Amino acid sequence: MTDEYRKLSETELQQELQKLKEWKIIDNKLHRSFEFDTFVQAFGFMTKIALEAEKINHHPEWSNVYNHVRIDLVTHDLGGAISTYDVKLASTIDKLYNDK
């Protein structure tokens, strides 16, 4: 995946989904949910994501209820398409979760 900011074709998206095993397309957005033991762990995870998202100026749609974090990624600047930056951020989120 390059750092180029662009909409992914359907073929590219399917290829990237094979690498992002836990992510799914729901309502035309890249989606994944995470569960933690406590609210503090969930909130700490969201804080780590926020810092990384700010670095690339690409921010998730997300929600948090106690120990659950739900994340949707889509690029509004590209008309609500899934972009290279959505995949990049999803990969970063996976790394943060796996490093916890």
C-alpha positions as CSV (number, residue, x, y, z in Angstrom):
1,M,0.0,0.0,0.0
2,T,1.4,3.4,-1.0
3,D,1.1,6.6,0.9
4,E,-1.0,8.0,-2.1
5,Y,-4.3,9.3,-0.9
6,R,-7.0,7.9,-3.3
7,K,-10.1,5.8,-3.5
8,L,-9.5,2.0,-3.7
9,S,-11.0,0.0,-6.5
10,E,-13.2,-2.9,-5.5
11,T,-10.3,-5.3,-6.5
12,E,-7.8,-3.4,-4.3
13,L,-10.2,-3.3,-1.4
14,Q,-10.8,-7.1,-1.6
15,Q,-7.0,-7.6,-1.6
16,E,-6.5,-5.3,1.4
17,L,-9.4,-7.0,3.3
18,Q,-7.4,-10.3,3.0
19,K,-4.6,-8.6,4.9
20,L,-6.9,-7.0,7.4
21,K,-8.5,-10.2,8.7
22,E,-10.8,-8.8,11.4
23,W,-12.1,-5.9,9.3
24,K,-15.3,-6.1,7.3
25,I,-17.3,-3.8,5.1
26,I,-20.5,-2.7,6.8
27,D,-22.6,0.1,5.4
28,N,-19.9,0.9,2.8
29,K,-17.3,1.5,5.6
30,L,-14.3,-0.4,6.8
31,H,-15.5,-1.7,10.2
32,R,-14.0,-3.5,13.2
33,S,-15.0,-3.9,16.9
34,F,-12.7,-4.4,19.8
35,E,-13.3,-5.6,23.4
36,F,-11.2,-4.9,26.4
37,D,-11.4,-6.0,30.1
38,T,-12.1,-2.5,31.3
39,F,-13.3,1.0,30.3
40,V,-9.8,2.4,31.0
41,Q,-8.2,-0.1,28.6
42,A,-10.7,0.8,25.9
43,F,-10.2,4.5,26.4
44,G,-6.4,4.2,26.5
45,F,-6.6,2.3,23.1
46,M,-8.7,5.1,21.7
47,T,-6.2,7.7,22.9
48,K,-3.4,5.8,21.1
49,I,-5.5,5.7,17.9
50,A,-6.2,9.4,18.2
51,L,-2.5,10.3,18.3
52,E,-1.8,8.2,15.3
53,A,-4.8,9.4,13.3
54,E,-3.8,13.0,14.0
55,K,-0.3,12.3,12.5
56,I,-1.9,11.5,9.1
57,N,-4.9,13.8,9.5
58,H,-7.3,11.0,9.0
59,H,-9.8,10.4,11.7
60,P,-12.1,7.4,12.5
61,E,-15.8,7.4,13.2
62,W,-16.0,5.5,16.4
63,S,-18.0,4.8,19.6
64,N,-17.1,3.5,23.0
65,V,-19.5,1.8,25.4
66,Y,-17.7,0.7,28.6
67,N,-15.2,-1.9,27.3
68,H,-16.2,-2.0,23.7
69,V,-14.8,0.2,20.9
70,R,-16.5,0.2,17.5
71,I,-14.6,1.8,14.6
72,D,-15.7,2.7,11.1
73,L,-13.3,4.1,8.5
74,V,-14.3,5.9,5.4
75,T,-13.0,9.0,3.5
76,H,-15.5,11.8,3.4
77,D,-13.2,13.9,1.2
78,L,-13.6,11.2,-1.5
79,G,-17.4,11.1,-1.4
80,G,-17.6,8.4,1.3
81,A,-15.3,5.9,-0.4
82,I,-12.8,3.6,1.3
83,S,-9.3,5.0,0.6
84,T,-5.7,4.1,1.0
85,Y,-5.7,6.1,4.2
86,D,-8.5,4.0,5.6
87,V,-6.5,0.9,5.0
88,K,-3.3,2.6,6.4
89,L,-5.2,3.6,9.6
90,A,-6.8,0.2,10.0
91,S,-3.3,-1.4,9.8
92,T,-2.1,1.0,12.4
93,I,-5.1,0.3,14.7
94,D,-4.4,-3.5,14.4
95,K,-0.8,-3.0,15.3
96,L,-1.8,-0.9,18.4
97,Y,-4.3,-3.5,19.4
98,N,-1.8,-6.4,19.0
99,D,0.9,-4.5,20.9
100,K,-1.4,-3.9,23.9
